[in-house]
């Protein structure tokens, strides 16, 4: 079984790692079926790149970084096997349980599943009062034996805590939600990393790694696009590899 990360759409990932297959932040809605966040368009703004049955084929567990609709929607809740191990934050436990899932496992600081070691790490979905309003988000770091390590930062701005996590863990792969999402009534405050913050993160790196940038071109309040991010990051250190996958693209790790 090849170790790989597949971007489904937005923040939804299908990950094959150490002979296990798991799903992160499943959002399966058809285009233009839930609310607009920026008064531009209903969401999501693009379709899934593949069928829901093909996404769910061979999935053994689900990991949810937080309960926002662009990370977990009713369509995903309806389609996913309710008996699968479903890892959640404590604050999201009741919400997911109400969807009918009966094998919920709250995140611990450090835990293992299928011989994969995980660490649950705080993410920062905005700054100041907006951070409080957006609620709790958990990032995930995982590693098994000699396999490459992966840090899913989650919905987060870039700050000293995220910088410290990266310095301490030195992940082989860093998955960044880099759509620069903003709400029009919040004076341009981004709630996930934008191109400038991704550029600063890369500038701060002192080791070789691969950046996988996702959460773009699918939700209407994400101002950073794949095109604008590529333009901002035309020049980066040789020690850093940047991958900006298309929806459905598989990345071998």
C-alpha positions as CSV (number, residue, x, y, z in Angstrom):
1,X,0.0,0.0,0.0
2,X,1.5,3.3,-1.1
3,X,1.7,6.1,1.5
4,X,-0.1,9.0,0.0
5,X,-2.1,12.1,0.7
6,X,-5.1,12.9,-1.6
7,X,-6.7,16.3,-1.5
8,X,-10.4,15.8,-2.1
9,X,-11.5,19.4,-1.9
10,X,-11.0,22.4,0.4
11,X,-9.6,20.8,3.6
12,X,-10.9,17.2,3.0
13,X,-8.0,14.7,2.8
14,X,-7.9,11.0,2.2
15,X,-4.6,9.7,3.7
16,X,-3.0,6.3,3.2
17,X,-0.3,5.8,5.8
18,X,1.3,2.7,7.4
19,X,-1.2,0.4,5.6
20,X,-4.2,2.4,7.0
21,X,-6.6,4.7,5.3
22,X,-8.3,7.6,7.0
23,X,-10.3,10.7,6.2
24,X,-9.8,14.2,7.5
25,X,-12.4,16.9,7.6
26,X,-15.0,15.4,5.2
27,X,-17.2,17.9,3.4
28,X,-19.3,16.4,0.6
29,X,-21.8,19.0,-0.3
30,X,-22.8,19.7,-3.9
31,X,-21.9,23.1,-5.2
32,X,-23.9,26.1,-4.0
33,X,-25.9,24.3,-1.4
34,X,-24.9,26.0,1.8
35,X,-24.4,29.5,3.0
36,X,-22.1,32.2,1.6
37,X,-19.5,33.5,4.0
38,X,-18.5,36.6,2.0
39,X,-21.7,37.5,0.2
40,X,-20.1,36.4,-3.1
41,X,-21.5,32.9,-3.7
42,X,-23.1,30.1,-2.0
43,X,-20.7,27.3,-1.1
44,X,-18.9,25.2,-2.0
45,X,-18.0,26.8,-5.2
46,X,-16.7,23.7,-7.0
47,X,-17.9,20.1,-7.2
48,X,-16.2,17.0,-5.7
49,X,-13.5,15.6,-8.1
50,X,-14.7,12.1,-7.6
51,X,-17.7,10.2,-6.3
52,X,-18.5,9.9,-2.6
53,X,-18.4,6.0,-2.7
54,X,-14.9,6.2,-4.2
55,X,-13.8,8.5,-1.5
56,X,-15.2,6.3,1.3
57,X,-14.0,3.1,-0.2
58,X,-11.5,1.5,2.3
59,X,-11.8,4.3,4.9
60,X,-11.0,3.0,8.3
61,X,-11.3,6.1,10.5
62,X,-12.3,9.7,10.4
63,X,-10.5,12.7,12.0
64,X,-12.3,16.0,12.5
65,X,-10.3,19.1,13.3
66,X,-13.4,21.1,14.0
67,X,-17.1,21.2,13.2
68,X,-17.4,24.1,10.8
69,X,-19.6,23.2,7.8
70,X,-16.7,23.5,5.3
71,X,-15.0,20.7,7.2
72,X,-17.9,18.5,8.2
73,X,-21.4,18.8,6.6
74,X,-24.6,16.9,6.6
75,X,-23.8,15.1,3.4
76,X,-20.6,13.6,4.9
77,X,-22.5,12.7,8.1
78,X,-25.1,10.9,6.1
79,X,-22.6,9.0,3.9
80,X,-20.0,7.9,6.4
81,X,-20.4,4.5,8.2
82,X,-21.6,5.4,11.7
83,X,-19.5,2.6,13.3
84,X,-16.1,3.9,12.1
85,X,-13.7,5.2,14.7
86,X,-14.3,8.9,14.6
87,X,-11.8,11.1,16.4
88,X,-13.1,14.5,17.6
89,X,-12.3,17.4,19.9
90,X,-14.1,17.2,23.3
91,X,-16.0,20.3,22.4
92,X,-17.3,18.7,19.2
93,X,-18.2,15.3,20.8
94,X,-21.9,16.0,21.3
95,X,-22.3,17.7,17.9
96,X,-21.0,14.6,16.1
97,X,-22.7,12.1,18.3
98,X,-26.0,13.8,17.5
99,X,-25.3,12.9,13.8
100,X,-25.6,9.2,14.8
101,X,-21.9,8.2,15.1
102,X,-21.4,5.6,17.8
103,X,-17.6,5.1,17.9
104,X,-16.5,8.6,18.9
105,X,-13.0,8.9,20.3
106,X,-12.0,12.3,21.9
107,X,-8.5,13.6,21.0
108,X,-5.9,13.2,23.7
109,X,-2.6,15.2,23.6
110,X,-0.9,12.0,22.4
111,X,-2.6,8.9,21.2
112,X,-2.1,5.9,18.9
113,X,-4.3,4.3,16.3
114,X,-3.3,1.4,14.0
115,X,0.4,1.7,15.0
116,X,0.4,5.4,14.1
117,X,1.4,7.9,16.8
118,X,-0.6,11.1,16.9
119,X,-0.3,14.4,18.7
120,X,-3.2,16.8,18.9
121,X,-2.0,20.4,18.6
122,X,-3.9,23.7,19.2
123,X,-4.6,25.7,16.1
124,X,-5.6,29.4,16.0
125,X,-8.6,30.2,13.9
126,X,-8.1,33.9,14.0
127,X,-6.8,36.5,16.4
128,X,-8.2,38.4,19.4
129,X,-12.0,38.3,19.8
130,X,-12.4,36.6,16.4
131,X,-10.3,33.7,17.6
132,X,-12.9,33.2,20.5
133,X,-15.8,33.5,18.1
134,X,-14.4,30.9,15.7
135,X,-14.0,28.3,18.4
136,X,-11.6,25.5,19.0
137,X,-9.6,23.8,16.3
138,X,-7.1,20.9,16.6
139,X,-4.1,20.3,14.3
140,X,-2.7,16.8,14.0
141,X,0.9,15.5,13.8
142,X,1.4,11.9,13.1
143,X,4.3,9.5,12.6
144,X,5.0,5.8,12.5
145,X,8.5,4.2,12.6
146,X,10.7,5.4,9.8
147,X,7.9,6.7,7.7
148,X,7.8,10.5,6.9
149,X,6.1,12.6,9.6
150,X,3.1,14.8,8.8
151,X,1.8,17.9,10.5
152,X,-1.8,19.0,9.5
153,X,-1.8,22.5,10.9
154,X,-5.6,22.9,10.5
155,X,-7.6,26.1,10.3
156,X,-5.0,28.5,11.8
157,X,-3.2,31.8,11.3
158,X,0.6,31.7,11.6
159,X,1.9,32.7,15.0
160,X,4.7,31.9,17.5
161,X,2.9,28.8,18.7
162,X,2.6,27.3,15.2
163,X,6.2,28.3,14.5
164,X,7.3,26.5,17.7
165,X,5.4,23.4,16.8
166,X,7.2,23.2,13.5
167,X,10.6,23.9,15.0
168,X,10.0,21.2,17.7
169,X,8.5,18.5,15.5
170,X,10.4,19.1,12.2
171,X,7.8,17.4,10.2
172,X,8.7,16.0,6.8
173,X,5.4,17.3,5.4
174,X,3.4,20.3,6.6
175,X,-0.2,20.6,5.4
176,X,-1.3,24.2,5.5
177,X,-4.8,25.6,5.1
178,X,-3.7,28.6,3.2
179,X,-6.8,30.2,1.7
180,X,-6.5,33.4,3.6
181,X,-10.2,33.3,4.6
182,X,-11.8,36.6,5.7
183,X,-15.2,37.8,6.7
184,X,-16.2,41.2,5.0
185,X,-17.4,42.6,8.3
186,X,-14.2,41.8,10.2
187,X,-12.0,44.5,8.8
188,X,-9.8,42.2,6.7
189,X,-8.8,39.9,9.6
190,X,-7.8,36.5,8.1
191,X,-8.8,33.4,10.0
192,X,-6.5,31.0,8.2
193,X,-3.1,31.6,6.7
194,X,-2.8,33.8,3.7
195,X,0.0,33.9,1.1
196,X,2.1,36.4,3.2
197,X,1.9,34.1,6.3
198,X,2.8,31.0,4.3
199,X,5.8,33.0,2.9
200,X,6.8,33.9,6.4
201,X,6.4,30.3,7.6
202,X,8.7,29.2,4.9
203,X,11.2,31.9,5.6
204,X,11.3,30.8,9.3
205,X,12.1,27.2,8.4
206,X,15.6,25.9,9.4
207,X,15.3,22.4,8.0
208,X,14.2,20.6,4.8
209,X,10.6,19.9,4.4
210,X,7.6,19.7,2.0
211,X,4.8,22.2,2.2
212,X,1.3,21.1,0.9
213,X,-1.0,24.1,0.6
214,X,-4.7,23.4,0.6
215,X,-8.1,25.0,1.5
216,X,-8.2,27.2,-1.7
217,X,-10.6,27.7,-4.6
218,X,-13.7,26.1,-3.0
219,X,-15.2,28.5,-0.4
220,X,-16.2,32.1,-1.2
221,X,-14.4,33.9,1.7
222,X,-11.0,32.4,0.8
223,X,-9.1,35.3,-0.8
224,X,-5.9,33.4,-1.4
225,X,-6.1,31.2,-4.5
226,X,-3.8,28.6,-6.0
227,X,-2.7,31.2,-8.6
228,X,-2.0,34.0,-6.1
229,X,-0.1,31.7,-3.8
230,X,2.1,30.4,-6.6
231,X,2.8,34.0,-7.6
232,X,3.7,35.0,-4.0
233,X,6.0,31.9,-3.6
234,X,7.8,32.0,-6.9
235,X,11.1,32.1,-5.0
236,X,11.6,29.8,-2.0
237,X,14.6,28.1,-0.4
238,X,15.9,25.0,-2.2
239,X,15.5,23.1,1.1
240,X,11.7,23.5,0.9
241,X,9.4,21.8,-1.7
242,X,6.0,23.4,-2.3
243,X,3.1,21.4,-3.5
244,X,-0.2,23.1,-4.3
245,X,-2.4,20.2,-5.3
246,X,-5.5,20.3,-7.5
247,X,-8.7,18.7,-6.2
248,X,-8.5,15.0,-6.4
249,X,-4.7,15.0,-6.7
250,X,-2.7,12.3,-4.9
251,X,0.7,13.1,-3.4
252,X,3.0,10.1,-2.7
253,X,4.9,10.5,0.6
